[in-house]
Amino acid sequence: MLAVSSVAGYEEELQRIDRDIADLSATDPFAAPINAERLTRYIYRRYQRASLAGDLAQLRAVERAIERAVPLVINPGDFWLLKANVAFKLHRLADVEAALLAIPTFSHCTEVRLLRADLDFQHGHYDEAEAEYIAAIESERSWSALARLAHFRGKTGDLAGADRLYREAEDELTAKEMRSYAWLEVQRGFLAFSGGAYQGARFHYDRAEAAYPRYWLADEYRAELFGAEGKYAAAIDRFQALASANDRPDLLQAIAELYEIAERPDAAREWQKKALAGYLQSAQRGEVQYFHHLADYYADVARDGPQAVTWAKADLQLRENFATQSALAWAFYRNAEFKEARGWIDRALASGVVDAHLLFRAAKIYAAAGDGDTGRNFLGRARALNPLVERFRLHH
C-alpha cells in the first residue's frame, strides 16, 4: 500500500500549476510561429487546474482554447483527446463521441478505450462497459482503469469487491500521486457511506485529508457525512465554505436542504432561491450538467411535478441509464402519474444496479401505485443495504 505523506496538498498543487501557466503564457502561446509542445503544455496545465478545482467555468474556457488550438498544429490528436475529457466533465456526451471519432489513430489507446467504456455506462450499455474495463486492465493495468471497474462493481452491489479494486488501484500509484490516492480514499469512504457505515466513511475521508490536505472533494463528502449524522451546523458551515470558493448551485441546494431539516424554513427558502437561480442560469447558457439536479430540485424541494418531469426528460434524452430512469420515475411520482412512475422505476431496477436510494424510491412508487406489499419489500431491501437510507444525502 502507498505510504501516506502530507508534505503538500491541494493549495500547494494549485499554486504550482498557476506558476507553470504563468511561465507558459509569458509570451502568447497562440502567437506565430507556433510551438506545438508549449501550446499543448499550456492548455493541458489549464485543464489540470480546472479539473483539480472542479471549476466548470474554467473547463469551458479550456474547451474554447482547444478549439482555437486544433487548426494551429499538424497533429491535433492530443487536443481532441483532451476535448473529449472536457466534454465528459461537462456531461456533453455527444461531443465526447465526436471528439473520439476525430482521432481514429488513437482508437486502441487505453484512455480512449476507457472513455468509450464510460460512454457505454452512461448510455446504459452495462455489459459492454464492464467488458471494456476488464479488457483495458488486461491490456494495461492502470489505477484509473481499476477505479472505473471498482465504481461499476459498487453500483452492482458488490461493495467488498469494489473496495478491493480501489485498494488495488492505490497499489498502482507512486509516492508522488497523493492527489490520486486521496481521490481513491474518498471513493472508498463513499462506498462505506452508501452502506450506512459512517465510521468507515470517516476513516477514509481522514486518510484522504492526511494524504492531500485541504482537498475540497474530501471536504464535500465529509460535509455530506456531517449532514447524515445530524450535525447540521457543521455540515452547513462546510458547504458554505465550499460554495464561497466555487459557487455551485448543487452546494447551495445542499445548504437549503440542511436548513430545512434543521427546521429553519426562512434560511432554507433563501438558499433554495439561490440554488434555483444558479441552475436556471446554467441551463440558459446552453449547459446541460445540471439537468439532473433541476429534476431533483423540482421533485424534492419545490415539489413541482410538471417541472420535475420536464427536466428529467431533458436529462434522459442526453443519456438513458439507471440514474436518469430513476429520476424520471421520481418526477412522475411527484406528478401523481404513478403508472408511468412504476414503468420507469422498473426499467431502472432492470439495469442490475443495487442501490439503497433506488430501492427506496421504488418502495414509495409502488406504495403510491397501490401495491403496498411490493413497496414494503423494496423498503426492507433498501434498509438492509443501508439502514440509514432516509437520512441526508447529496445529489451527486
C-alpha positions in Angstrom: 0.0 0.0 0.0 1.1 3.5 -0.8 2.7 5.3 2.2 0.7 8.3 3.2 2.5 11.6 3.3 1.3 15.1 4.0 4.2 17.2 2.6 1.9 19.0 0.1 -1.7 19.4 -0.6 -4.4 20.9 -2.7 -3.4 24.5 -2.3 0.3 23.9 -3.0 -0.6 22.0 -6.2 -2.8 24.8 -7.4 0.0 27.3 -6.8 2.5 25.1 -8.7 0.1 24.8 -11.6 -0.6 28.6 -11.6 3.2 29.2 -11.8 3.5 26.9 -14.7 0.6 28.6 -16.5 2.2 32.0 -15.9 5.5 30.8 -17.2 4.0 29.2 -20.3 1.9 32.3 -21.1 4.7 34.8 -20.6 4.6 35.1 -24.3 1.4 34.3 -26.1 1.4 30.5 -26.8 -1.0 31.1 -29.7 1.3 33.6 -31.4 3.2 32.5 -34.6 5.4 30.7 -35.1 3.5 28.1 -33.1 5.5 26.0 -30.6 3.2 22.9 -30.5 4.8 21.5 -27.5 4.5 24.7 -25.4 0.9 25.3 -26.6 0.0 21.7 -25.6 1.6 22.1 -22.2 -0.2 25.4 -21.7 -3.6 24.1 -22.4 -3.1 20.9 -20.6 -2.0 22.8 -17.4 -5.1 24.9 -17.7 -7.2 21.7 -18.0 -5.4 20.3 -14.9 -6.2 23.4 -12.9 -9.8 23.4 -13.9 -10.2 19.7 -13.2 -8.4 19.9 -9.9 -10.6 22.8 -8.7 -13.8 21.4 -10.1 -14.3 24.7 -11.8 -16.8 24.3 -14.7 -16.4 27.8 -16.0 -12.6 27.2 -16.3 -13.3 24.0 -18.1 -15.5 25.8 -20.7 -12.6 28.3 -21.2 -10.2 25.3 -21.7 -12.6 24.0 -24.3 -12.5 27.3 -26.2 -8.7 27.3 -26.1 -8.7 23.7 -27.5 -11.0 24.8 -30.4 -8.6 27.6 -31.1 -5.5 25.4 -30.9 -6.7 22.5 -33.1 -6.2 24.2 -36.5 -2.8 25.5 -35.5 -1.0 22.2 -35.1 -0.2 19.4 -37.6 -1.3 16.5 -35.4 -4.1 17.6 -33.1 -4.8 14.2 -31.7 -3.8 15.1 -28.2 -6.1 18.1 -28.3 -9.1 16.0 -29.5 -8.5 13.6 -26.6 -8.4 16.5 -24.2 -11.6 17.9 -25.7 -13.3 14.5 -25.1 -12.3 14.6 -21.5 -13.5 18.2 -21.1 -16.8 17.4 -22.8 -17.3 14.3 -20.5 -16.8 16.5 -17.4 -19.5 18.9 -18.8 -21.9 16.0 -19.4 -21.9 16.6 -23.2 -21.7 13.0 -24.3 -22.4 13.6 -28.0 -19.3 15.9 -28.0 -17.2 13.2 -26.4 -18.1 10.8 -29.1 -17.4 13.4 -31.9 -14.0 14.2 -30.4 -13.1 10.5 -30.2 -14.1 9.9 -33.8 -11.7 12.7 -34.8 -8.7 10.6 -33.6 -9.1 7.1 -35.2 -5.3 6.5 -34.8 -5.8 6.7 -31.0 -8.6 4.0 -31.1 -6.5 1.4 -29.2 -5.1 4.0 -26.7 -6.1 2.9 -23.2 -7.5 6.3 -22.3 -9.8 6.2 -25.4 -10.9 2.7 -24.6 -11.8 3.8 -21.1 -13.7 6.9 -22.3 -15.7 4.7 -24.7 -16.5 2.3 -21.8 -17.6 5.4 -19.7 -19.9 6.4 -22.6 -21.3 2.9 -22.6 -22.0 3.1 -18.9 -23.6 6.5 -19.2 -25.9 5.2 -22.0 -26.9 2.1 -20.1 -24.8 -0.4 -22.0 -23.6 -2.0 -18.8 -22.3 -5.3 -20.2 -20.2 -3.5 -22.8 -18.8 -1.1 -20.3 -17.8 -3.9 -17.9 -16.2 -5.9 -20.7 -14.2 -2.9 -21.9 -13.0 -2.0 -18.4 -11.7 -5.6 -17.9 -10.1 -5.6 -21.3 -8.4 -2.3 -20.6 -7.0 -3.6 -17.3 -5.7 -6.8 -19.0 -4.0 -4.6 -21.6 -2.5 -2.0 -19.3 -3.1 -2.3 -15.5 -3.6 1.3 -14.6 -5.1 2.8 -11.4 -7.7 4.7 -13.4 -9.0 1.5 -15.1 -9.2 -0.3 -11.8 -11.0 2.6 -10.3 -13.6 2.6 -13.1 -14.2 -1.1 -12.6 -14.5 -0.6 -8.9 -17.2 2.1 -9.5 -19.0 -0.4 -11.7 -18.8 -3.2 -9.1 -20.1 -0.8 -6.4 -23.1 0.1 -8.5 -24.0 -3.5 -9.0 -23.9 -4.1 -5.2 -20.5 -5.7 -4.8 -19.2 -3.2 -2.2 -16.5 -5.6 -0.9 -15.3 -6.3 -4.5 -15.4 -2.5 -5.3 -13.3 -1.7 -2.2 -10.8 -4.4 -3.1 -10.4 -2.9 -6.6 -9.9 0.6 -5.1 -7.2 -0.8 -2.9 -5.6 -2.4 -5.9 -5.8 0.9 -7.7 -3.9 2.5 -4.8 -1.2 -0.1 -5.1 -0.6 1.1 -8.7 0.3 4.7 -7.5 3.7 6.1 -6.9 4.5 8.1 -3.8 4.1 11.4 -5.8 0.5 10.7 -6.7 -1.1 11.8 -3.4 -4.0 13.5 -5.0 -5.0 10.4 -6.8 -4.6 8.4 -3.6 -6.8 10.9 -1.8 -9.4 10.7 -4.6 -9.5 6.9 -4.2 -9.8 7.2 -0.5 -12.8 9.4 -1.0 -14.4 6.8 -3.2 -13.8 4.1 -0.6 -15.3 6.4 2.0 -18.4 6.9 -0.1 -18.8 3.2 -0.6 -18.9 2.9 3.2 -21.3 5.8 3.5 -23.6 4.2 0.9 -24.0 1.2 3.2 -24.6 3.3 6.3 -21.1 2.6 7.7 -20.4 6.2 8.8 -17.3 5.3 10.9 -15.7 3.6 7.9 -16.6 6.6 5.7 -14.9 9.0 8.2 -11.8 6.8 8.4 -11.3 7.0 4.6 -12.1 10.7 4.5 -9.5 11.3 7.2 -6.9 9.4 5.2 -7.7 11.5 2.1 -7.1 14.6 4.2 -3.9 13.4 5.6 -2.5 12.4 2.2 -3.6 15.5 0.4 -4.5 18.4 2.8 -7.3 20.9 2.2 -8.8 18.8 -0.7 -12.2 20.3 -1.4 -13.6 16.9 -2.6 -12.9 15.3 0.7 -14.4 18.3 2.5 -17.5 18.0 0.4 -18.0 14.3 1.2 -17.3 15.0 4.9 -19.9 17.7 4.9 -22.4 15.2 3.5 -21.4 12.8 6.3 -22.0 15.5 8.9 -25.4 16.1 7.5 -26.3 12.4 7.6 -25.1 12.3 11.2 -27.4 15.1 12.2 -24.5 17.6 12.7 -26.4 20.2 10.7 -24.5 23.3 11.8 -21.1 21.7 11.0 -22.4 20.5 7.6 -23.8 23.9 6.7 -20.5 25.6 7.7 -18.5 23.3 5.4 -20.9 23.6 2.5 -20.9 27.4 2.8 -17.1 27.5 2.8 -17.1 25.3 -0.3 -19.7 27.4 -2.0 -17.8 30.6 -1.4 -14.8 29.2 -3.3 -16.9 27.7 -6.1 -20.5 29.0 -6.4 -22.0 25.6 -7.5 -25.8 25.6 -7.2 -25.8 21.9 -6.1 -23.9 23.0 -3.0 -26.4 25.8 -2.4 -29.2 23.3 -2.6 -27.5 21.1 0.0 -27.4 24.1 2.3 -31.1 24.7 1.7 -32.0 21.1 2.5 -29.9 21.1 5.7 -31.6 24.3 6.9 -35.0 22.7 6.1 -34.1 19.6 8.1 -32.9 21.8 10.9 -36.3 23.5 10.9 -35.1 26.9 9.8 -37.5 27.4 6.9 -36.7 31.1 6.3 -33.0 30.3 5.8 -33.9 27.3 3.7 -36.0 29.4 1.3 -33.2 31.9 0.9 -30.8 29.2 -0.2 -33.4 27.5 -2.4 -33.8 30.7 -4.4 -30.0 30.9 -4.9 -29.7 27.3 -6.0 -32.6 27.5 -8.5 -31.2 30.8 -9.9 -27.8 29.1 -10.4 -29.3 26.0 -12.1 -31.5 28.1 -14.5 -28.7 30.4 -15.4 -26.6 27.4 -16.3 -29.4 26.0 -18.5 -29.9 29.4 -20.1 -26.2 29.4 -21.1 -26.9 26.1 -23.0 -25.2 24.0 -20.4 -26.5 20.5 -19.5 -24.6 19.4 -16.5 -27.3 20.5 -14.0 -30.3 18.9 -15.7 -30.4 16.1 -13.3 -30.1 18.5 -10.4 -33.0 20.5 -11.7 -35.1 17.3 -11.9 -34.2 16.6 -8.3 -34.8 20.2 -7.2 -38.3 20.3 -8.6 -39.1 16.9 -7.3 -37.8 17.1 -3.8 -37.5 20.8 -3.0 -40.2 22.7 -5.0 -42.5 19.6 -5.2 -43.4 20.8 -8.7 -44.3 17.6 -10.6 -44.6 19.0 -14.1 -41.3 20.9 -14.0 -39.6 17.8 -12.5 -40.8 15.7 -15.4 -39.7 18.3 -17.9 -36.1 18.4 -16.6 -35.9 14.6 -16.0 -36.9 14.0 -19.6 -34.3 16.5 -20.9 -31.6 14.7 -18.9 -32.8 11.3 -20.1 -32.5 12.5 -23.8 -28.8 13.0 -23.1 -28.2 9.6 -21.6 -30.6 6.9 -20.6 -29.3 4.9 -17.7 -30.5 3.7 -14.3 -30.0 7.2 -12.8 -31.9 9.1 -15.4 -34.6 6.4 -15.5 -34.9 6.6 -11.7 -35.1 10.4 -11.8 -37.9 10.3 -14.4 -39.7 7.8 -12.3 -39.4 10.0 -9.3 -40.6 13.0 -11.3 -43.7 11.1 -12.4 -44.3 10.1 -8.8 -44.2 13.8 -7.8 -46.7 14.5 -10.6 -49.0 11.8 -9.3 -48.6 9.8 -12.5 -48.0 6.5 -10.7 -48.4 4.1 -13.6 -45.7 6.0 -15.5 -43.5 6.2 -12.4 -43.7 2.4 -11.9 -42.8 1.7 -15.5 -39.7 3.9 -15.3 -38.6 2.6 -11.9 -38.9 -0.9 -13.2 -36.5 0.0 -16.1 -34.0 1.4 -13.6 -34.2 -1.7 -11.4 -33.8 -4.0 -14.5 -30.3 -2.4 -15.0 -29.0 -4.7 -12.3 -27.9 -1.7 -10.2 -28.1 -2.4 -6.5 -28.6 0.9 -4.6 -30.4 1.7 -1.4 -31.7 5.0 -2.7 -33.0 3.4 -5.9 -34.9 0.8 -3.9 -36.2 3.4 -1.5 -37.7 5.3 -4.5 -39.2 2.0 -5.8 -40.8 1.5 -2.4 -42.5 4.9 -2.4 -43.6 4.5 -6.0 -45.1 1.0 -5.6 -46.9 2.0 -2.4 -48.4 5.1 -4.2 -49.4 2.9 -7.1 -51.4 0.7 -4.8 -49.1 -2.3 -4.4 -48.2 -2.0 -0.7 -46.7 -5.4 -0.3 -44.2 -4.9 -3.1 -43.5 -1.4 -1.7 -42.8 -2.8 1.8 -40.5 -5.4 0.2 -38.5 -2.8 -1.6 -38.3 -0.7 1.6 -37.0 -3.7 3.5 -34.3 -4.3 0.9 -33.3 -0.7 0.9 -32.9 -0.7 4.7 -31.0 -3.9 4.5 -28.4 -2.3 2.2 -28.3 0.9 4.2 -30.2 1.2 7.5 -29.8 5.0 7.3 -31.1 5.4 3.7 -33.6 8.0 4.7 -31.0 10.4 6.1 -29.5 13.5 4.4 -27.5 12.8 1.2 -26.0 14.9 -1.6 -27.5 14.9 -5.1 -24.3 13.6 -6.7 
